[in-house]
Amino acid sequence: MFEKPASAGHPILDLLARRWSTRAFSDRSVDRETLASLFEAARWAPSSGNGQPWSYLVATKDDPVEHERMGSVLTPGNVWAHKAPVLAISVATIHRADKPNRTAHHDLGLANENLVIQAGSMGLAVHMMAGFHIDMAREVFDIPATHDPLAMIAIGYPGDPESLPEELRAKDLAPRQRKPIREFVFRGKFGQPAGLE
Ligand SMILES: Cc1cc2nc3c(=O)[nH]c(=O)nc-3n(C[C@H](O)[C@H](O)[C@H](O)COP(=O)(O)O)c2cc1C
């Protein structure tokens, strides 16, 4: 399996360091129990007021029609994701009672990251995608206006980046980049580095 661990400047959890967003998935399917664990992990994420403003639509390759239907809402840039045995759409509930839920997207992100880390611990690869046709997803899956389809998720066992077409292979093999801590952790005033790098 191809790995490209984070070049972390300070110690972090191995699971966090080793997670990355591959575009190469193997043919191996993900069994029902394993898939259930991923959503169980999402279920236990924290959320403002325990509002749990998340839902998921899931399609697996053992139901090819449904998998194809979900794949049809992806943008062409995410064509590689059709190979993933599991596709999902994560959806935020943007209203709580009759008020907007200001933290809905944040909390959905926490649930998604729980899923990602659980998946990593089980040897699975996950790749989030904003590149899908939102209005089409709303229509195809009957998602109400009170809910925001936010990110699609490709899930499967990691494949070999060498099997990808040239452009995608180059992206998969490229080193992972991050801005330094001083550019986003401040002290005293916004923009003033906290000195933690
Ligand atoms: C909400 C979200 C949307 C993303 N959308 C896409 C996408 O549409 N297509 C894609 O190839 N990668 C997408 N990514 C993956 C990011 O490009 C990737 O996480 C980032 O480049 C960092 O790389 P790493 O995850 O390998 O560390 C998305 C990631 C997130 C969190």
The ligand as an ORCA input file, in Angstrom:
! r2SCAN-3c Opt
* xyz 0 1
  C     -14.983     19.151      2.245
  C     -13.923     18.629      1.317
  C     -14.131     18.649     -0.050
  C     -13.179     18.105     -0.934
  N     -13.476     18.034     -2.256
  C     -12.661     17.362     -3.084
  C     -13.039     17.093     -4.422
  O     -14.127     17.451     -4.885
  N     -12.153     16.408     -5.210
  C     -10.949     15.977     -4.744
  O     -10.201     15.331     -5.500
  N     -10.567     16.185     -3.462
  C     -11.396     16.860     -2.609
  N     -11.052     17.029     -1.293
  C      -9.770     16.490     -0.797
  C      -8.787     17.608     -0.528
  O      -8.303     18.111     -1.753
  C      -7.667     17.074      0.367
  O      -8.182     16.722      1.618
  C      -6.542     18.095      0.551
  O      -5.908     18.384     -0.665
  C      -5.483     17.619      1.531
  O      -4.935     16.395      1.101
  P      -4.926     15.114      2.081
  O      -6.375     14.854      2.486
  O      -4.381     14.000      1.225
  O      -4.065     15.449      3.244
  C     -11.968     17.590     -0.411
  C     -11.736     17.598      0.964
  C     -12.699     18.094      1.827
  C     -12.446     18.058      3.312
*
